[in-house]
Amino acid sequence: MPDHIVSPRRGFLQRLAGAAGLTALATRPLAAQSAQPQSATVLPHYARTQNHRSLKQSSYDTTGGNADRYQIAAGATQEVFSSNGPGIVTHIWFTIGSGNRDLLKQIVLRMYWEGNSKPSVETPIGDFFGLNLAQFFNYESQFLSCSPIRALNSYFAMPFRRSARITVTNESSAQIGAFYSNIDYQLVPTLADDAMYFHAQYRQKAPNIAMKSFGGQNLRGENNYVFVETHGKGHLMGVTLGVLQNSDGWMGEGDDMIFIDDESKPAITGTGTEDYFNGAWDFGGVDGAVPFSFRHNGAPLIVDAERTGGRYCLYRWHSDNPVTFTRYLKHTIEHGTANDRADNFYSVAYWYQSEPYTDFPELPPVGDRFVRLQRS
């Protein structure tokens, strides 16, 4: 097998190694690899010597019983992971022993790298895993999935040099009786100097403000919905988006516009919401929209398409071509043609950045996060 062909299991980590500098994830120095006989390259990665220590932190019952869960009081924060580095969080699994869907908006997930007091990840737990409308559904993608029943999974690689800490905060008014957690990670000898830090940020606009003054034109992204705006060096990995329609009609036709190292004009402009999420033609239209979930893109939830109260959950990963920036990034999308619709948007953006944290906008109060129809 040629060197440039990789197995599916290691594919996304190697793409991150190339794009984000996670070259220390390789099990041997490049010089040692190049010194191998040509025949050795036919071996898949998992058949070669591994140079990490595999570990897990979980909510297991430390008494040896079966109470393998955290109980989190109202208003309390539970630490679910803490480690010194260097290391890489490779997989996160959560499930919540409650049928209360509101908890998906009421539990806040935060991640801190290198001992910082400011988080690099801050989002309601449901939104982080692509359940942006506080509704469970089964789907699979490259980085996130929701498995039966109510099992939340993340496969983003999250490197840290000195320390990592992950918490969940219960912002509901009642105790969470059963929060289950399994977090897999690796301790490694070293990370490359250009390894970047994982970030995820929640935003919402409920509702967006419908604009009537553009005459159908919007070339510079004024009043677009903003997924993320950050300063530094890094690359965008993708977004999840939940849409609640506040009126009849197709909620799309909003062009994606990405500003890269220039705040004045977008460097990338797309052709419409369903196109950005790699579908087409309204995903099938008012009476024919079909939910789908693929490796890089999906609309795994479509309910009452193009009707008042209609719901969409969407995702798009840029792992095939991460959107790089050297000092500034703003990722936006129109809400309707030239922002002429007033639907509710709830989103999370995912990216890597050289800094271990960035200043986030204040998280909306818990009562404002609930998914409610806004009638004019």
Phi, psi and omega per residue, in radians:
M1 nan 2.245 3.129
P2 -1.045 2.709 -3.093
D3 -1.061 -0.489 -3.048
H4 -1.445 -0.077 3.110
I5 -1.722 2.243 -3.074
V6 -2.163 2.726 3.099
S7 -1.282 2.708 -3.138
P8 -1.026 -0.601 -3.047
R9 -1.148 -0.564 -3.124
R10 -1.826 0.075 -2.992
G11 -1.067 -0.847 -3.022
F12 -1.252 -0.544 3.095
L13 -1.184 -0.652 3.117
Q14 -1.227 -0.596 3.082
R15 -1.146 -0.677 3.074
L16 -1.144 -0.636 3.119
A17 -1.062 -0.677 3.135
G18 -1.286 -0.678 -3.029
A19 -1.569 -0.604 -3.023
A20 -1.903 -0.028 3.123
G21 1.431 0.373 3.131
L22 -1.455 0.795 -3.082
T23 -1.193 -0.311 3.112
A24 -1.269 -0.146 3.063
L25 -1.218 -0.354 3.103
A26 -1.099 2.558 -3.034
T27 -1.439 -0.261 3.125
R28 -2.495 2.672 3.081
P29 -0.993 2.661 -3.133
L30 -1.055 -0.654 -3.133
A31 -1.086 -0.697 3.129
A32 -1.170 -0.659 3.136
Q33 -1.142 -0.767 -3.092
S34 -1.187 -0.376 -3.131
A35 -1.410 -0.160 -3.119
Q36 -1.208 2.618 3.029
P37 -1.040 2.632 -3.089
Q38 -0.979 -0.602 -3.099
S39 -1.144 -0.403 -3.113
A40 -1.186 -0.375 -3.075
T41 -1.239 -0.201 3.110
V42 -1.298 -0.278 -3.136
L43 -1.273 2.304 3.016
P44 -1.178 2.813 -3.066
H45 -0.963 -0.767 -3.032
Y46 -1.221 -0.205 3.104
A47 -1.613 0.017 3.137
R48 -1.797 2.902 3.124
T49 -1.035 2.293 3.116
Q50 -1.717 2.489 -3.027
N51 -2.056 0.677 3.087
H52 -2.413 2.884 3.063
R53 -1.898 2.074 -3.095
S54 -1.477 2.264 -3.100
L55 -2.451 2.887 3.089
K56 -2.486 2.490 2.917
Q57 -2.077 2.324 -3.022
S58 -2.517 3.076 3.120
S59 -1.613 0.473 -3.054
Y60 -1.088 2.675 3.130
D61 -1.271 1.928 -3.066
T62 -1.236 -0.182 3.084
T63 -1.516 -0.104 -3.104
G64 1.628 0.002 3.119
G65 -1.498 -2.744 -3.062
N66 -1.991 0.279 3.092
A67 -1.502 1.120 -2.997
D68 -1.488 1.100 -3.008
R69 -2.727 2.774 2.951
Y70 -1.699 2.511 2.930
Q71 -1.904 2.156 -2.989
I72 -2.090 2.006 -3.113
A73 -1.166 2.749 3.078
A74 -0.999 2.232 3.134
G75 1.453 -0.048 -3.053
A76 -1.600 2.744 3.060
T77 -1.980 2.289 3.108
Q78 -1.937 2.152 3.010
E79 -1.355 2.165 -3.122
V80 -1.908 -0.151 3.115
F81 -2.765 2.430 3.033
S82 -2.732 2.241 -3.126
S83 -2.692 2.565 2.900
N84 -1.478 2.789 -3.068
G85 -1.940 -2.970 0.058
P86 -1.358 2.562 -3.122
G87 -2.864 -3.132 -3.110
I88 -2.516 2.092 2.928
V89 -1.290 2.187 -3.046
T90 -1.918 -0.414 -3.076
H91 -2.741 2.380 3.057
I92 -2.175 2.293 3.062
W93 -2.255 2.216 3.044
F94 -2.267 2.642 2.838
T95 -2.583 2.633 -3.041
I96 -2.088 2.163 -3.098
G97 -1.411 1.085 -3.132
S98 -2.718 2.500 3.046
G99 -1.555 0.093 -3.128
N100 -1.347 1.796 -3.104
R101 -1.156 -0.422 -3.131
D102 -1.058 -0.441 3.134
L103 -1.058 -0.440 3.117
L104 -1.118 -0.431 3.043
K105 -1.719 -0.383 -3.029
Q106 -1.576 -0.361 3.073
I107 -1.626 2.216 -3.122
V108 -1.886 2.198 3.111
L109 -1.676 2.269 3.108
R110 -2.333 2.549 3.089
M111 -2.309 2.373 -3.093
Y112 -2.180 2.300 3.114
W113 -1.949 2.474 2.980
E114 1.072 0.553 3.054
G115 1.331 0.195 -3.137
N116 -1.211 2.563 3.086
S117 -1.409 -0.331 3.100
K118 -1.692 2.396 -3.103
P119 -1.380 2.643 2.967
S120 -1.647 -0.275 3.026
V121 -2.251 2.252 3.072
E122 -2.640 1.892 -3.048
T123 -2.833 2.553 2.941
P124 -0.944 2.522 -2.956
I125 -1.125 -0.665 3.120
G126 -1.118 -0.746 -3.129
D127 -1.105 -0.690 3.138
F128 -0.996 -0.665 -3.098
F129 -1.626 0.296 3.034
G130 1.507 0.098 3.112
L131 -1.696 1.119 -2.937
N132 -1.226 -0.240 -3.140
L133 -1.915 0.379 3.079
A134 0.982 0.754 3.136
Q135 -2.406 2.237 3.117
F136 -1.357 2.436 2.970
F137 -2.731 2.673 -3.113
N138 -1.496 2.339 3.039
Y139 -2.818 2.869 3.089
E140 -2.392 2.376 3.034
S141 -2.466 -3.088 -3.075
Q142 -1.095 -0.690 -3.018
F143 -1.991 -0.447 -3.085
L144 -2.284 2.665 3.015
S145 -2.739 2.788 2.973
C146 -2.231 2.033 -3.043
S147 -1.840 2.751 3.066
P148 -1.107 2.494 -0.321
I149 -1.846 2.104 3.090
R150 1.059 0.683 3.109
A151 -1.759 2.088 -3.050
L152 -1.798 2.255 -3.069
N153 -2.294 2.414 2.987
S154 -2.217 2.389 3.117
Y155 -2.097 0.297 3.023
F156 -1.123 2.409 2.987
A157 -1.383 2.257 -3.066
M158 -2.231 1.589 -3.082
P159 -1.395 2.642 3.039
F160 -2.574 2.541 -3.076
R161 -1.646 -0.842 -3.058
R162 -1.887 -0.725 -3.084
S163 -2.834 2.748 3.073
A164 -2.487 2.536 3.127
R165 -2.539 2.330 3.121
I166 -2.220 2.334 -3.130
T167 -2.302 2.770 2.933
V168 -2.237 2.388 -3.120
T169 -2.059 2.277 3.136
N170 -1.571 1.801 3.138
E171 -1.705 0.257 3.042
S172 -1.485 3.074 -3.122
S173 -1.662 0.122 -3.106
A174 -2.359 2.764 3.087
Q175 -1.164 2.456 2.952
I176 -1.543 2.018 -3.019
G177 -1.378 -0.389 -3.053
A178 -2.677 1.736 3.027
F179 -2.012 2.024 -3.090
Y180 -1.797 2.471 -3.058
S181 -2.527 2.356 2.929
N182 -2.356 2.117 -3.136
I183 -2.182 2.009 3.139
D184 -1.616 2.449 3.140
Y185 -2.672 2.900 3.126
Q186 -2.163 2.398 2.890
L187 -1.706 2.302 -3.027
V188 -2.185 2.760 3.138
P189 -1.071 -0.670 -3.113
T190 -2.841 2.795 2.990
L191 -2.006 2.566 3.119
A192 -1.094 2.667 -3.123
D193 -1.041 -0.526 -3.079
D194 -1.700 0.234 3.018
A195 -1.108 2.354 -3.052
M196 -1.912 2.869 -3.051
Y197 -1.721 2.418 3.135
F198 -1.315 2.407 3.097
H199 -2.313 2.620 2.998
A200 -2.625 2.312 -3.047
Q201 -2.321 2.326 3.105
Y202 -1.610 2.441 2.985
R203 -2.495 2.779 3.079
Q204 -2.666 2.737 2.993
K205 -2.510 1.893 -3.006
A206 -2.394 1.520 0.136
P207 -1.745 2.916 2.856
N208 -1.129 2.684 3.107
I209 -1.618 2.059 3.141
A210 -1.227 2.270 -3.132
M211 -1.784 2.350 -3.098
K212 -2.070 0.072 -2.954
S213 -1.775 -0.029 -3.035
F214 -1.551 -0.227 -3.090
G215 1.089 0.560 3.115
G216 1.437 0.188 -3.123
Q217 -2.150 2.412 3.098
N218 -2.783 1.579 -3.043
L219 -1.636 -0.324 -3.029
R220 -2.058 0.165 2.981
G221 1.391 0.330 3.110
E222 -1.070 2.307 3.081
N223 1.138 0.279 3.015
N224 -1.120 2.749 2.953
Y225 -1.263 2.356 -3.081
V226 -1.852 2.082 3.027
F227 -1.323 -0.796 -3.099
V228 -2.776 2.570 2.967
E229 -2.432 2.152 -3.064
T230 -2.593 2.699 3.065
H231 -1.981 2.470 -3.137
G232 2.419 -2.741 3.127
K233 -2.164 2.333 3.135
G234 3.056 -2.714 3.117
H235 -2.698 2.488 3.137
L236 -1.392 2.336 3.120
M237 -1.840 -0.366 3.099
G238 2.627 -3.049 -3.095
V239 -2.531 2.730 2.830
T240 -2.070 2.588 -3.063
L241 -2.544 2.280 2.980
G242 -1.921 2.364 -3.138
V243 -2.173 2.215 2.961
L244 -1.935 2.062 -3.106
Q245 -1.337 2.252 3.075
N246 -1.679 -0.011 3.110
S247 -2.729 2.871 3.097
D248 -1.179 2.865 3.087
G249 1.846 2.962 -3.140
W250 -1.290 2.213 -3.063
M251 -1.402 -0.137 -3.033
G252 -1.573 -2.471 -2.992
E253 1.144 0.289 3.037
G254 -1.598 2.125 -3.124
D255 -1.351 2.408 2.998
D256 -1.364 2.407 3.121
M257 -2.369 2.126 -3.101
I258 -2.048 2.134 3.125
F259 -1.661 2.189 -3.077
I260 -2.193 1.939 3.065
D261 1.044 0.280 3.120
D262 -2.689 1.893 -3.078
E263 -1.249 -0.220 -2.961
S264 -1.527 -0.437 -3.073
K265 -2.716 2.598 -3.131
P266 -1.271 2.464 3.032
A267 -1.508 -0.424 -3.132
I268 -2.242 2.247 3.059
T269 -2.324 2.243 -3.125
G270 -1.748 -2.875 -2.954
T271 -2.093 0.077 3.105
G272 2.642 2.741 -3.031
T273 -1.022 -0.876 -3.111
E274 -1.166 -0.465 3.102
D275 -1.262 -0.734 3.114
Y276 -1.046 -0.667 3.124
F277 -1.530 0.254 2.980
N278 1.115 0.501 2.883
G279 -1.836 -2.768 3.108
A280 -2.868 2.780 2.989
W281 0.879 0.987 3.081
D282 1.018 0.425 -3.069
F283 1.039 0.272 3.142
G284 2.128 -0.176 3.021
G285 1.547 -3.094 -2.964
V286 -1.057 -0.653 -3.102
D287 -1.997 0.181 -3.088
G288 -2.431 0.204 -3.119
A289 -1.156 2.299 -3.067
V290 -2.086 2.109 3.072
P291 -1.068 2.584 3.121
F292 -2.651 2.660 3.059
S293 -2.547 2.080 -3.131
F294 -2.129 3.140 -3.066
R295 -1.018 -0.819 -3.029
H296 -1.844 -0.210 -3.033
N297 -2.757 2.743 3.100
G298 -3.086 2.803 2.922
A299 -2.296 1.270 -2.986
P300 -1.267 -0.243 3.063
L301 -2.200 2.054 3.004
I302 -2.376 2.017 -3.114
V303 -2.259 2.237 3.112
D304 0.933 0.975 -3.071
A305 -0.960 2.347 3.003
E306 1.097 0.401 3.079
R307 -2.120 2.704 3.042
T308 -0.967 2.239 -3.057
G309 1.576 -0.055 3.114
G310 -1.092 2.587 -3.053
R311 -2.246 2.421 3.059
Y312 -2.368 2.366 2.883
C313 -2.075 2.265 -2.972
L314 -2.315 2.690 2.987
Y315 -2.597 2.663 3.082
R316 -2.555 2.159 3.084
W317 -1.837 2.452 -3.137
H318 -1.847 0.422 -3.080
S319 -1.134 -0.403 3.073
D320 -1.234 -0.420 -3.079
N321 -2.801 1.257 -3.093
P322 -0.948 2.428 -3.109
V323 -1.444 1.894 -3.030
T324 -1.537 2.611 3.031
F325 -2.518 2.586 -3.104
T326 -1.835 -0.364 3.108
R327 -2.559 -0.318 -3.042
Y328 -2.752 2.465 3.045
L329 -2.486 2.337 2.925
K330 -2.396 2.040 -3.123
H331 -1.841 2.142 -3.045
T332 -2.364 2.905 3.023
I333 -2.630 2.526 3.074
E334 -1.248 2.603 2.995
H335 -1.805 1.549 -3.010
G336 1.534 3.067 3.130
T337 -1.120 2.108 -3.109
A338 0.883 0.624 3.058
N339 1.108 0.747 -3.071
D340 -1.656 0.103 3.128
R341 -2.009 2.688 -3.084
A342 -2.060 0.845 3.101
D343 -1.448 2.891 3.085
N344 -1.555 2.262 3.077
F345 -2.055 2.382 3.060
Y346 -2.346 2.174 -2.978
S347 -2.508 2.826 2.926
V348 -2.325 2.325 3.009
A349 -1.830 2.529 -3.093
Y350 -2.201 2.255 -3.137
W351 -2.721 2.931 3.027
Y352 -1.977 2.520 -3.080
Q353 -2.565 2.628 -3.084
S354 -1.202 -0.503 3.092
E355 -1.452 2.536 -3.114
P356 -1.316 -0.113 3.026
Y357 -2.750 2.902 3.025
T358 -2.486 2.717 -3.126
D359 -1.295 2.064 -3.141
F360 -1.657 2.654 2.919
P361 -1.073 2.707 3.139
E362 -1.085 2.363 3.122
L363 -1.121 2.319 3.125
P364 -1.011 2.542 3.094
P365 -0.978 2.638 -3.009
V366 -1.009 -0.661 -3.130
G367 -1.155 -0.438 3.136
D368 -1.454 -0.195 -3.084
R369 -1.471 -0.287 -3.081
F370 -1.131 2.541 -3.053
V371 -1.497 1.814 -3.069
R372 -2.260 2.453 3.078
L373 -1.165 2.368 3.096
Q374 -1.954 1.793 -3.139
R375 -1.586 2.382 -3.131
S376 -1.444 nan nan
